[in-house]
Amino acid sequence: MAFTSTFTRFSRSGTPRRTVYRIIVQDRLELIKTGDFDKDTRSNTQMFQDVIEKMVRKYPEQWLWPHKPMEARRKCALKKTARPSSSTGTAR
């Protein structure tokens, strides 16, 4: 049994009076199914990420990054867990 998936990209361009929509349907991706669930999940996820990365690099103006990158999230979490220093300098 073959396991497949397709990627579709939608784009919008044109002027306010005339908007053009384009749909790109790419070739099927053959999903990896070896029986090792963890390995298959990592391999298939990487395959999907590679396709998305290729599209983002080709059409960066069509991409929206709606959340903070991991490094910014980590720094934010570190700030929240940091304890404020004592103003008197004495230990508690």
C-alpha positions as CSV (number, residue, x, y, z in Angstrom):
1,M,0.0,0.0,0.0
2,A,1.4,3.4,-1.0
3,F,1.1,6.3,1.3
4,T,1.2,9.7,-0.4
5,S,0.5,13.3,0.4
6,T,0.4,16.5,-1.8
7,F,1.4,20.1,-1.1
8,T,-0.7,22.9,-2.4
9,R,0.4,26.6,-2.4
10,F,-2.1,29.4,-2.8
11,S,-0.9,32.9,-3.8
12,R,-2.6,36.2,-4.4
13,S,-1.3,39.0,-6.6
14,G,-2.5,41.9,-8.7
15,T,-4.0,45.3,-8.0
16,P,-6.9,46.4,-5.8
17,R,-9.2,46.3,-8.8
18,R,-7.9,43.0,-10.2
19,T,-6.8,40.3,-7.9
20,V,-5.2,37.2,-9.4
21,Y,-5.2,33.9,-7.4
22,R,-2.9,31.1,-8.4
23,I,-2.9,27.5,-7.0
24,I,0.1,25.4,-7.4
25,V,-0.3,21.7,-6.8
26,Q,3.0,19.9,-6.5
27,D,3.9,16.3,-7.2
28,R,2.9,13.7,-4.6
29,L,5.3,13.0,-1.8
30,E,5.7,9.3,-1.1
31,L,5.5,8.9,2.6
32,I,8.1,6.8,4.3
33,K,6.5,3.9,6.2
34,T,9.1,1.4,7.4
35,G,7.3,0.3,10.6
36,D,9.5,2.3,12.9
37,F,7.0,5.0,13.9
38,D,9.4,7.4,15.5
39,K,11.9,7.3,12.6
40,D,9.1,7.5,10.0
41,T,7.6,10.5,11.8
42,R,11.0,12.3,11.8
43,S,11.7,11.5,8.2
44,N,8.3,12.5,6.9
45,T,8.3,15.7,9.0
46,Q,11.7,16.6,7.5
47,M,10.4,15.9,4.0
48,F,7.4,18.2,4.5
49,Q,9.6,20.9,6.1
50,D,12.0,20.7,3.1
51,V,9.1,21.4,0.7
52,I,7.8,24.3,2.8
53,E,11.3,25.8,3.0
54,K,11.7,25.5,-0.7
55,M,8.4,27.4,-1.3
56,V,9.3,30.1,1.3
57,R,12.7,30.7,-0.3
58,K,11.2,30.9,-3.7
59,Y,8.2,33.2,-2.7
60,P,9.3,35.0,0.5
61,E,6.8,37.8,-0.1
62,Q,3.9,35.2,0.2
63,W,5.0,34.0,3.6
64,L,3.8,35.1,7.0
65,W,5.6,34.1,10.2
66,P,2.9,34.4,12.9
67,H,4.8,33.5,16.0
68,K,8.1,34.2,17.6
69,P,11.1,32.2,16.6
70,M,12.4,29.6,19.2
71,E,15.3,31.8,20.3
72,A,13.1,34.7,21.1
73,R,10.7,32.4,23.0
74,R,13.6,30.9,25.0
75,K,14.9,34.4,26.0
76,C,11.4,35.4,27.0
77,A,11.0,32.3,29.2
78,L,14.4,32.9,30.8
79,K,13.3,36.5,31.7
80,K,10.1,35.2,33.3
81,T,11.9,32.7,35.5
82,A,14.8,35.0,36.5
83,R,14.6,36.1,40.2
84,P,14.9,39.7,40.9
85,S,18.0,40.7,42.8
86,S,17.8,42.1,46.3
87,S,18.2,45.8,46.5
88,T,20.0,45.6,49.9
89,G,22.4,42.9,48.8
90,T,21.6,40.7,51.8
91,A,20.8,37.0,51.5
92,R,17.4,35.8,52.5
